[in-house]
Amino acid sequence: MIVDIRIYTCLPNRMNEFVKLYEEKAWPLQTKYLENCLGWYTTVEGELNTVVHLWAYKDQGDREQRRTAMAADPAWGEFLAAVGKAGCLVKMENRIGKEAPHFTAWKAK
């Protein structure tokens, strides 16, 4: 299993705007195509105005297949355009992590 760790930094006082836009337009698509959300968070301490969500995949091929299918959906392009128009993001990051050898919680599933 790999985990795609998505990190979005919003302009000050604009995080709620991004979250609402995401909830309305992106969440339905991502749960449809990506399916395996491990968590979706907004920060309350540390680096503020940050959204973090984590998506699990069998492997990099599974990730690429799912994200390619989502990107082909015209509604995804509409979401990206809406985020760009809103201008509420400062930066977007993603990191791919893999489970450590001693971590067995997912092996039982």
C-alpha positions as CSV (number, residue, x, y, z in Angstrom):
1,M,0.0,0.0,0.0
2,I,1.0,3.6,-0.7
3,V,-0.5,6.8,0.7
4,D,-0.8,10.0,-1.3
5,I,-0.5,12.8,1.3
6,R,-2.1,16.0,-0.2
7,I,-1.2,19.3,1.5
8,Y,-2.9,22.6,0.5
9,T,-1.9,26.0,2.0
10,C,-4.6,28.6,1.8
11,L,-4.3,32.4,2.0
12,P,-5.1,33.7,5.5
13,N,-8.8,33.7,6.2
14,R,-9.6,31.8,3.0
15,M,-9.4,28.2,4.1
16,N,-13.1,27.9,4.8
17,E,-13.8,29.1,1.3
18,F,-11.5,26.4,-0.2
19,V,-13.0,23.7,2.1
20,K,-16.5,24.6,0.9
21,L,-15.6,24.6,-2.7
22,Y,-13.8,21.3,-2.3
23,E,-16.7,19.8,-0.4
24,E,-19.2,20.8,-3.1
25,K,-17.2,20.0,-6.2
26,A,-14.3,17.8,-5.5
27,W,-15.3,15.5,-2.7
28,P,-18.0,13.7,-4.7
29,L,-15.5,13.1,-7.5
30,Q,-12.6,12.0,-5.4
31,T,-14.7,9.5,-3.4
32,K,-16.1,8.2,-6.7
33,Y,-12.7,7.7,-8.4
34,L,-10.1,7.5,-5.6
35,E,-12.4,5.7,-3.1
36,N,-9.9,5.2,-0.2
37,C,-9.7,8.4,1.8
38,L,-7.9,7.7,5.1
39,G,-8.4,11.2,6.5
40,W,-9.3,14.8,5.6
41,Y,-8.1,17.5,8.0
42,T,-7.8,21.2,8.6
43,T,-5.1,22.5,10.9
44,V,-5.8,24.1,14.2
45,E,-2.2,24.4,15.4
46,G,1.1,24.6,13.8
47,E,1.1,25.9,10.2
48,L,-2.4,27.4,10.0
49,N,-4.6,27.7,6.9
50,T,-3.6,24.2,5.8
51,V,-5.7,21.3,4.5
52,V,-4.3,17.8,4.6
53,H,-5.9,14.7,3.1
54,L,-4.6,11.2,2.7
55,W,-5.6,8.6,0.0
56,A,-4.6,4.9,0.0
57,Y,-3.7,3.0,-3.1
58,K,-2.6,-0.6,-3.7
59,D,0.5,0.8,-5.6
60,Q,1.6,3.6,-7.9
61,G,-0.1,2.0,-10.9
62,D,-3.4,1.9,-9.0
63,R,-3.0,5.6,-8.0
64,E,-2.2,6.6,-11.6
65,Q,-5.1,4.7,-13.0
66,R,-7.6,6.2,-10.5
67,R,-6.3,9.8,-10.8
68,T,-6.2,9.6,-14.6
69,A,-9.9,8.5,-14.7
70,M,-10.8,11.4,-12.3
71,A,-8.8,13.9,-14.4
72,A,-10.8,12.8,-17.5
73,D,-14.1,13.7,-15.9
74,P,-15.1,17.2,-17.1
75,A,-16.4,18.0,-13.6
76,W,-12.8,17.7,-12.3
77,G,-11.7,20.4,-14.7
78,E,-14.6,22.6,-13.5
79,F,-13.4,22.2,-9.9
80,L,-9.8,23.1,-10.9
81,A,-11.1,26.2,-12.8
82,A,-13.2,27.2,-9.8
83,V,-10.2,26.9,-7.4
84,G,-8.1,29.0,-9.8
85,K,-10.8,31.6,-10.1
86,A,-11.2,31.8,-6.3
87,G,-7.5,32.4,-5.8
88,C,-7.6,31.1,-2.3
89,L,-4.5,28.7,-2.5
90,V,-0.9,29.7,-1.9
91,K,0.6,26.3,-2.7
92,M,-0.2,22.6,-3.2
93,E,2.0,19.7,-2.4
94,N,1.7,15.9,-2.5
95,R,3.9,13.3,-1.0
96,I,3.8,9.5,-1.6
97,G,4.5,7.4,1.5
98,K,4.8,3.7,1.8
99,E,4.1,1.6,4.9
100,A,7.0,0.7,7.1
101,P,7.8,-3.0,7.3
102,H,6.7,-3.3,10.9
103,F,3.3,-1.7,10.2
104,T,0.7,-4.5,9.8
105,A,-2.7,-2.7,10.4
106,W,-3.6,-2.9,6.7
107,K,-2.4,-6.4,6.1
108,A,-5.5,-7.9,7.7
109,K,-7.8,-6.2,5.3
